[in-house]
Structures are given as structure tokens and as C-alpha cells.
């Protein structure tokens, strides 16, 4: 046991002393911060666009468009500039004359350039909006303008039909009060608190997938490095195979655990500061329904199952190219739970998802995502038992396979790999 | 006194291939054994059976009095061939880690690591990453990592390969030192001079079978002594001299010949020399050469190429 812990300690220290570990540690918080704050920063750094609104309809639509672009009590979406020097004979003339301003060849009379222009013109019995912009990708402003024009012409039509403005305003403000109810909700009415178990389950499934993917890569590289340098032979002459495999698996679990603990601590602090009530509910989700025990069960089972597989594969490989040939099919298998987990959270009792839960490689991910829907206890117990039985069988086969792979030389030998497994089964 | 190592009728088969065939030998405590043989002779498989890494198909191995090598792994030091170390670790940490797997505390492992590194001229590199060390230094560190826990049995697979002559000499001294403190040493090598200088016992293997087990002198005795003669005479005249069993010759510049005549086992060289002079052969130089271990190796292994 002490050898196992010493191997685990070396493995842990070897990783936390690398720059890659610190990059991994900081990457997610920095990435998430970037996703949240980058659009805001870009928005703040970008000047408010200057738009000219030319109304050729004669229906006085411009004031309503201006009100939509610059709503009271909200940041302006654009600065409405005075119309460039008139007269414009028609919309086509206006379009032609505005081109030098939009291209930046001319400045507006008060100084400054023109970023966009909305030419509102008659089109048959209706109205058309020609939206010109220096930025081809800018569509928000165009949608605001077209929405405002649409609302305005609908109001005009309704007024023309004899509906007075007060009634119109009342009609526009009509909307139902929608409430969601479910027998699974604590009070009957579905609130964020009731959705938290589902979200937590999905988050746990995703976390497990991340742990497995990052941990598997580390384990594979670690064993490959030791095999290539023949240190593995020294280890085998100093410790038993279960001690070596166990030490590596625990050491890498500690590395990924450290990273996860750091990430989750940051998330917990943010949730606790921004919404203490949600933080309390979240703690309740894990404690009250005993979900923490299920998550722990699936974490241990899932990690052990995949880690054992990757350690054993690593013992048969001497180069990353050899490892890649084996990792390819594994990665395809690993993407399946990622695809179905989100479905598991929204349709936990779908027949296909229930079938997938019975495949031991998918059990930890699918059950983590489905656990919030309180699947029957017999299903939890049976799928968990099957998962641990397969893991035990895998360990039983992996111990001699690891030794055979570690002592073999040359490139990966498929026949040796499977004959070792077959020999163990036969014995 | 009980043998440090006893191998009794050990056979290892992989399917139809026999890697080691009915091997038996014993090695006394404190002795140095040279494990010799061409590639594919079964040396590595035998070492792995001694270490308990692979189980024999037949026979048994008793290491330090135990029939299960796993029980005495803390008392064994092992250096594999084509070795390497954790490149990002420092020598002190690497040695201390491997020693900790042999039962030493990490603190004691570090203390002994510093001691060993200082004794072997690597004190200044104790805390530098191994990847920054020269190849020779790194190999030395790994050899030291097999010794930090003061093993009773040390197994070194090709320990001299990759070392420069000065470091080879230092390693020879180190091996003598290990034996001097009472530990048993087994090392495999392709360089016969090391075995000749160091070993109390040599074990020669070829094609999985033992072809010789005994002292260096006994091994050398299995090869013929050679009578070297130089002069101006007909080399074919040497063939029928008393005690001569084989003759090879080469021409010398500007004239003359050098003859290498193998002597029959136990045949005195004087008889052949006396007859040669009696026949009036123009011999200008003669020398009796005792066989080296290399000669014995070729004879005993049947000249199996390495």
C-alpha cells in the first residue's frame, strides 16, 4: 500500500510541477471569463453607430423608429444623425447620394461619419425598408428598424379600421401569465430550485467526461514514457502491478481532482456572491436527495473503468502514433455519452437513453444526467452493479495484460494484446 | 552458507519457442557473476525470472533464500538495459523515489542519494533536471538509483554500455565496492574484458542453454593456448609439429610470415618449439599466448555471432 501511495505521490508531483498543469488550472476560468466579458468589452470599445433615417412614406414613421432605436431608460442602440443635405428626389436618389457618406468619402455636416442609413419607402400597398450599413455583419440595428416600422404600419392599419389608440395599447399589453407545474416539483410549481437537480446531474456528467478525457491522456503518456525509457521494468521489479497501476490512477485522479476542486471553488464563490439563495438550493440538491452519493459512485466507477483501460493500452505503446491508433476508436465511444447526456437531462425516461444506461461504458455518464428524474432504485442498483462488475473484470484482465505489455518490446502488437487478454480469461 | 541465488532446472517457453532451456546454476553471497552470451541467448528472460517478472514454465528459482522473488524485491537492485530516467526529475528526487519503493523513507532516500552522488562526482548536479545532464552522467545516476537502498543482490543488465572509458573504470570500482560490502552482483555484458577483470564466476548461455558455468580461469582453459611464431619459413611445416591442432598464417612485409598455431589441450609448447628449431626453421620471434575470455566465449558458444 505504501508503494502505491508513493507512486501516486510521484505522479501527482510530476504533473503539478509542469507548466501544462497550471495552464489547465487557469484555462477554464480564463476561458469562461473571456466568454462572459469579451462581448461586453468589445461592445464598450466599439463606438455607437451613427444612423440616418429617411422616411419617404409620408406616414410619419420616423418618430416611432427613433423611439425604438433610442428607447427611454435604456442605452441608445445608435445615434440618430440629422439627414444629410436635401433635397432627395426619391429613395433611389437618396441611396445614390448617401454612398459617399457610407464609404467615408464625405463627412456629415456636423462632422463625423455615417455608419448606417435606413431608407423607408412605399412598396405597393405596403412599406419597404432599405437598410444600408458600412458593416455587412451588423444585423441587430436593421432588425430593430424593421421591427419598429412593422409595428408602426400595423398600428396605422388598426387605427384605420376604427380601433382607438387606448384599446390598441391595451391589446398590445395583453399576455398570459404562464406557470409550469410538475408532480416532481417540490411545491408543484416548477421553479429554478426544481430544475437544479437536472442541471447539477448534467454538470456532473460533463465533469466526469472531462476528468476521464484529461486523466486518460495523462495516464497514457505517463505509462508510455516509462515504457520507452524502461523505467517500467525497474518499477515492476520494485512493486506489484496493482500497486503501479493503482498508484498511477490515484495520482492522476488527484491531479484532475485538484483542477476540478479549483474550478468548482471559483464557481461556488461566484454563485454564493451573485445568488446566495441558488447556492443554498444547490447544496440542498446534493445533500437532501443523496445525489452526492450517486455522483461519487458514478465518478469512482466511471473513472476507474476508463483509467484502467488507458493505463493498459499505454503499456502496449511506445510511441504516440501507436497510441493514436488505439485512441481513435475510444474517442468515438467517448463522444456518444456527450451527445446523449443533454437528452438524458431533458428526456430522462426516453427508451433509447434507458437502454444506453445499461451499457457499462456509458452508465456513469447517463445515470449522472438522469439521476434527477429519480429513476427506479432497481435500475440504479442493477446498472451500477453491472458497471462495477465490468470494472472488476477489466481489472482482472488488465493486471497481467499491463505486465505483458510493459515487458514487450517493439511496436504495438495487436495479437499479443488480445492473446494476453484471452490467456487471462482462459486461466 | 546459503547461496544468494539458486536456479534449478529452469525452462521458459513462449508457445513453441523455448527462451531458456533447463538452466541450473548457483551463486554464492558476495560473489560477482558475469552473465555472458550472444543476443537471444536467454539472458534477459533469465534475469526476469530471477526478478519474478515472468514465471518459469518449469523449474524453480530461489533468490536470497526465498522461492518467491516478490518477497525479497526490497533486497534487490535492478538496472535494465536501454535505460532511462524521469527526465524532468532531479537526480536526488529520482534516486529517492526509487529507493522509497524499496522501503526507504523519502528523507533517508534523499540523504543517501546526496551521499552517493557526491561520492561519484555528481554532487554539483544533484538538483538539476536529469534532462540537462550528459548521457554518461544520466546513466551513472540510474546505476546509483539501484544502489541507494543497499541491496543484497544487484542485477545490472549491460551496465557498461554507453559509458566512456573513465566511467567504465569507475563502474568497475563501484561493482567491486558492492561485492566488498558483502552484496552479490550479477551483470551481463558483451565486453569480455570487464567480465575477465571483475568476475568470480561466469555463466555463458547460447540459444537458451547454459554452455559454461565456472570461474574465469576455467572458462579460459576451455579455449586452446596459442603459439605465435614469426620468421621466414613455410607455414605448412607447422601443421605436423607435436601438439599443434590448428594453424593460421599471414604474410609479413617485406618478407616472412606470422603463424598462429593452436595447441592441443595439455600439450607443452616446448615440444613444438624444440621440434621447429630442430628442423632448422628460421624463427625470429615466438610467444605463447594464454587464451582470453573472448576466445573461450567463441569456443564455448560455437562462434555464435552476437
Interface residues (C-beta under 8 A of the other chain):
Chain A: X3 X6 X7 X10 X14 X17 X18 X225 X228 X229 X230 X231 X233 X234 X235 X236 X237 X238 X239 X240 X403 X407
Chain B: X48 X51 X52 X53 X54 X70 X73 X76 X78 X79 X80 X81 X82 X83 X84 X85 X86 X87 X88 X89 X97 X98 X100 X101 X102 X106 X145 X146
